[in-house]
Amino acid sequence: MEPLYKSIGDAVAAHWPGWRLAVFTSNDFLAKQIKLPGRKATPFYNGSLACKLWQFEPV
């Protein structure tokens, strides 16, 4: 899964500069593999599963 999350960050940076990206996941490590600036995490629950909505604002 690490390469997938990294490729998401790479694609957004290359093709959509200035756009915001939001990712809903329960895995903080994978979210951090996106490696875009402006990282902010808001906690949520998916049923009883603790998750976060990660928001990135690449330049």
C-alpha distances in whole Angstrom, upper triangle without the diagonal:
4,6,5,6,9,10,11,13,14,15,17,19,20,21,22,23,25,23,21,18,17,14,14,12,13,10,12,10,7,10,12,10,11,14,17,20,22,19,21,19,22,21,21,21,20,23,23,19,19,17,17,18,16,19,19,22,21,25
4,5,5,6,9,10,11,12,14,16,17,18,20,21,22,23,22,20,17,17,14,15,13,14,11,11,9,6,9,9,7,9,11,14,18,20,17,19,18,21,21,22,23,22,25,25,21,20,18,17,18,16,18,17,20,19,22
4,6,5,6,9,10,10,12,14,15,16,18,19,20,23,21,20,17,18,15,17,16,17,14,15,12,9,11,12,8,9,12,14,18,21,19,21,21,23,24,25,25,24,28,28,24,23,20,20,20,18,19,18,20,19,22
4,5,5,6,9,10,10,12,14,15,16,17,19,21,19,18,15,15,13,14,13,15,13,14,13,9,10,12,9,9,12,14,18,20,18,20,19,22,22,23,23,22,25,26,22,22,19,18,17,16,17,16,19,18,21
4,5,5,7,9,10,11,13,14,16,16,17,19,17,15,12,12,10,12,11,13,11,11,10,6,7,8,6,5,9,11,14,16,14,16,16,18,19,20,21,20,24,24,20,19,16,15,14,12,14,13,16,15,18
4,5,5,6,9,10,11,12,14,15,16,18,17,16,13,14,13,15,14,16,14,13,11,8,9,9,5,5,7,10,13,16,14,17,17,20,22,23,24,24,27,27,24,22,19,18,17,14,15,13,15,14,17
4,5,5,6,8,10,10,12,13,15,17,16,16,13,15,13,16,16,19,16,16,15,11,12,12,9,7,10,11,15,17,16,19,20,22,24,25,26,25,28,29,26,25,21,20,18,16,16,14,16,14,17
4,5,5,6,9,10,11,11,13,15,13,12,9,11,10,13,14,17,15,15,14,11,10,11,9,6,9,10,13,15,14,17,17,20,21,22,23,22,26,27,23,22,19,17,15,13,13,11,13,12,15
4,5,5,6,9,10,10,11,13,12,11,9,11,11,14,15,17,16,15,14,11,10,10,8,4,6,6,10,12,12,15,16,19,21,22,24,24,27,28,25,23,19,17,15,12,12,9,11,9,12
4,6,5,6,9,10,10,13,13,13,12,14,14,18,18,21,19,18,17,14,13,13,10,7,8,8,12,15,15,18,19,22,25,26,28,27,31,32,28,27,23,21,19,16,15,12,13,10,12
4,5,5,6,8,9,12,11,12,11,14,14,18,19,22,20,20,19,16,15,15,13,10,11,11,14,16,16,19,20,23,25,26,28,27,31,32,28,27,24,21,19,17,15,13,13,11,13
4,6,5,5,7,9,8,9,8,11,12,16,18,21,20,19,19,16,14,14,13,9,11,9,11,13,14,16,18,21,23,24,26,26,29,31,27,26,22,20,17,14,13,10,10,8,10
4,6,6,5,8,9,10,10,14,15,19,20,23,21,20,19,17,15,15,13,10,10,8,10,12,14,17,19,22,25,26,28,28,32,33,30,28,24,21,19,16,14,10,10,6,8
4,6,7,10,11,13,13,16,18,21,23,26,24,23,22,20,18,18,16,13,13,11,14,16,17,21,23,25,28,29,31,31,35,36,33,31,27,25,22,19,17,14,13,10,10
4,6,10,9,12,12,16,17,21,23,26,25,24,24,21,19,20,18,14,15,13,15,17,19,21,23,26,28,29,31,30,34,36,33,31,27,25,22,20,17,15,14,11,11
4,6,6,9,10,13,15,19,21,25,24,23,23,21,18,19,18,14,15,12,14,15,16,19,21,23,26,27,29,29,32,34,31,29,26,23,20,17,15,12,11,9,9
4,6,9,10,14,17,20,23,26,25,23,23,21,19,18,18,14,14,11,11,13,15,18,20,23,26,27,30,30,34,35,32,30,26,23,20,17,14,11,9,6,6
4,7,10,13,16,20,22,25,25,23,24,22,19,19,19,15,15,11,11,11,14,16,19,21,24,25,28,29,33,34,31,29,25,22,19,16,13,10,7,6,5
4,7,10,13,17,20,23,23,21,22,20,17,18,18,14,15,11,12,11,13,15,17,19,22,23,26,26,29,31,28,27,23,20,16,14,11,9,7,7,8
4,7,10,13,16,20,20,18,20,18,14,15,16,13,13,10,10,9,10,11,13,15,18,19,22,22,26,28,25,23,19,16,13,10,7,6,5,7,9
4,7,10,13,16,16,15,17,15,11,13,13,10,12,9,10,10,10,11,12,14,16,17,19,20,23,25,22,20,16,13,10,8,6,5,7,8,11
4,7,10,13,14,13,15,13,10,12,14,11,13,11,12,11,10,9,10,11,13,13,16,16,20,21,18,17,13,10,7,5,4,6,9,11,15
4,6,10,10,11,13,10,7,11,12,10,12,12,14,13,11,10,9,11,12,12,14,14,17,19,16,14,10,8,6,5,7,8,12,14,17
4,7,9,10,13,11,9,12,14,12,15,15,17,16,13,12,9,9,10,9,10,10,14,15,12,11,7,6,4,6,9,12,15,17,21
4,5,7,10,8,7,11,12,12,15,16,18,17,14,13,10,11,10,9,10,9,13,13,10,9,5,6,7,8,11,13,17,19,23
4,6,9,9,9,12,13,14,17,18,20,19,15,14,11,11,9,9,9,9,12,11,7,6,4,6,9,10,14,16,20,22,25
4,6,6,6,9,10,12,14,16,18,18,14,14,11,13,12,12,13,13,15,15,11,9,7,8,10,10,14,16,19,21,24
4,5,5,6,9,11,12,14,15,15,11,11,9,11,11,13,14,15,18,17,13,11,9,8,10,9,12,14,17,19,22
4,6,5,7,10,11,14,16,16,13,14,12,15,15,16,17,18,21,20,16,14,12,12,13,12,14,15,18,19,22
4,5,5,7,10,12,15,16,13,14,13,15,15,17,17,17,20,20,16,15,12,12,12,11,13,14,17,17,21
4,5,6,8,10,12,13,9,10,9,12,13,15,16,16,20,20,16,14,11,9,9,7,10,10,14,14,18
4,5,6,8,10,11,8,10,10,14,15,17,19,20,23,23,19,17,14,12,12,9,11,10,13,14,17
4,5,9,12,14,11,14,14,17,18,20,21,22,25,25,21,19,16,15,15,12,13,12,15,14,17
4,6,9,11,9,12,13,16,18,19,21,21,25,25,22,20,16,14,13,10,11,9,11,11,14
4,7,10,8,12,13,17,19,21,24,24,28,28,24,22,19,16,15,11,11,9,11,9,12
4,7,7,11,13,16,19,21,24,24,28,28,25,23,19,16,14,11,9,6,7,6,9
4,6,9,12,16,19,21,24,26,29,29,26,23,20,17,15,11,9,6,6,5,8
4,6,10,13,16,19,22,24,27,28,25,22,19,15,13,10,7,5,5,7,9
4,7,10,13,16,19,21,24,24,21,18,15,12,10,7,6,5,7,9,12
4,7,10,13,16,18,22,22,19,16,13,9,8,6,5,7,9,12,15
4,6,9,13,15,18,18,16,12,9,6,6,4,6,9,12,15,18
4,7,10,13,16,16,14,11,8,5,5,7,8,12,14,18,21
4,7,10,13,12,11,7,6,4,6,9,11,15,18,21,24
4,7,9,10,9,6,5,5,7,10,13,17,20,23,26
4,6,6,5,5,5,8,10,13,16,20,23,26,29
4,6,5,7,7,9,11,14,17,21,24,27,30
4,6,8,10,13,15,18,21,24,28,30,34
4,6,9,13,15,18,22,25,29,31,35
4,6,10,13,16,19,22,26,28,32
4,7,10,13,17,20,23,26,29
4,7,9,13,16,20,22,26
4,6,9,13,16,19,22
4,6,10,13,16,20
4,7,10,13,16
4,7,10,13
4,6,10
4,7
4
